[in-house]
């Protein structure tokens, strides 16, 4: 998952985006605090609609043998959605941090833009 990948198959409504590529800079899996629980860390330049929930669901499918690693790779490389396209339930998933590269964002410094009549 690391690098620039097309997450078309990992988005509920990919056609709403001009481009479904995202740059994933970190993907890590850690054991959780409870038995059979895990902590997944994903860092990217952006996330598509339900991309995390669909990615987590497919990682669970991969770990339980419902899909193969080749199925997962094919979805990323060929933009081929999975037959079972259900996202992971939101319980247990949480957003822990949002960071922006402020040098690339235009700031208006409190000025109100002119409105044309």
C-alpha positions as CSV (number, residue, x, y, z in Angstrom):
1,X,0.0,0.0,0.0
2,X,3.0,2.3,0.3
3,X,3.5,4.8,-2.5
4,X,1.2,6.4,-5.1
5,X,-1.6,3.9,-5.6
6,X,-5.0,4.2,-7.3
7,X,-7.6,3.5,-4.6
8,X,-10.5,3.4,-7.0
9,X,-11.5,-0.1,-5.7
10,X,-11.3,1.1,-2.1
11,X,-13.8,4.0,-2.4
12,X,-17.6,3.8,-2.2
13,X,-18.2,6.4,-4.9
14,X,-14.9,6.7,-6.9
15,X,-16.5,8.5,-9.8
16,X,-17.0,11.6,-7.7
17,X,-13.3,12.2,-7.8
18,X,-11.3,13.5,-10.8
19,X,-8.4,11.3,-9.6
20,X,-8.6,8.4,-7.2
21,X,-4.8,8.2,-6.6
22,X,-3.5,8.7,-3.1
23,X,0.1,8.8,-1.8
24,X,0.4,6.5,1.2
25,X,3.5,7.3,3.2
26,X,3.0,4.9,6.1
27,X,1.0,1.6,6.6
28,X,1.7,-0.3,9.7
29,X,0.0,-3.1,11.8
30,X,0.5,-3.4,15.5
31,X,-1.0,-5.9,18.0
32,X,-3.8,-4.3,20.0
33,X,-4.4,-4.1,23.7
34,X,-7.0,-6.8,23.6
35,X,-6.7,-10.4,22.3
36,X,-7.3,-10.6,18.6
37,X,-7.3,-6.8,18.2
38,X,-5.0,-4.8,16.0
39,X,-3.9,-1.2,15.6
40,X,-3.6,-0.1,11.9
41,X,-1.8,3.1,11.1
42,X,-2.3,4.7,7.7
43,X,-0.8,8.0,6.7
44,X,-1.5,9.5,3.3
45,X,-1.8,12.8,1.5
46,X,-5.6,12.3,1.4
47,X,-8.3,9.7,1.8
48,X,-11.3,9.0,-0.4
49,X,-14.9,8.4,0.8
50,X,-14.8,5.3,3.0
51,X,-11.3,4.4,1.9
52,X,-10.2,3.5,5.4
53,X,-13.2,1.4,6.2
54,X,-13.0,-0.5,2.9
55,X,-9.2,-1.0,3.3
56,X,-9.6,-2.3,6.8
57,X,-12.4,-4.6,5.7
58,X,-10.2,-6.0,2.9
59,X,-7.2,-6.4,5.3
60,X,-9.5,-8.4,7.6
61,X,-10.7,-10.5,4.6
62,X,-7.0,-11.1,3.7
63,X,-6.1,-12.2,7.2
64,X,-9.0,-14.6,7.3
65,X,-8.4,-16.1,3.9
66,X,-11.5,-14.7,2.2
67,X,-9.3,-13.0,-0.4
68,X,-5.7,-13.5,-1.4
69,X,-2.8,-11.1,-1.5
70,X,-3.1,-11.3,-5.3
71,X,-6.8,-10.2,-5.1
72,X,-5.7,-7.2,-3.0
73,X,-2.9,-6.3,-5.4
74,X,-5.2,-6.7,-8.4
75,X,-7.7,-4.3,-6.9
76,X,-5.0,-1.7,-6.4
77,X,-3.3,-2.2,-9.8
78,X,-6.3,-2.7,-12.0
79,X,-9.0,-0.6,-10.3
80,X,-11.1,-3.7,-9.9
81,X,-13.6,-3.5,-7.1
82,X,-14.1,-6.5,-4.9
83,X,-17.3,-8.6,-5.2
84,X,-18.0,-8.1,-1.5
85,X,-17.6,-4.3,-1.3
86,X,-18.8,-3.9,2.3
87,X,-16.8,-1.5,4.5
88,X,-15.7,-2.4,8.0
89,X,-18.1,-1.1,10.7
90,X,-17.2,2.2,12.2
91,X,-17.1,0.9,15.7
92,X,-13.4,0.5,16.7
93,X,-12.2,2.8,14.0
94,X,-11.0,6.3,14.9
95,X,-9.3,9.2,13.4
96,X,-6.3,10.1,15.6
97,X,-4.7,13.0,13.8
98,X,-5.1,15.4,10.9
99,X,-2.0,17.3,9.7
100,X,-1.7,19.9,7.0
101,X,1.2,21.1,5.0
102,X,0.5,24.8,5.7
103,X,3.1,26.0,3.2
104,X,0.9,24.7,0.4
105,X,-2.4,26.3,1.7
106,X,-3.4,29.8,0.8
107,X,-4.5,31.7,3.9
108,X,-6.7,34.7,3.6
109,X,-5.5,36.3,6.8
110,X,-9.0,37.3,8.0
111,X,-9.9,39.3,4.9
112,X,-13.4,38.8,3.5
113,X,-13.4,38.1,-0.3
114,X,-15.2,40.6,-2.4
115,X,-18.6,39.4,-3.3
116,X,-19.9,40.3,-6.8
117,X,-23.6,41.3,-7.0
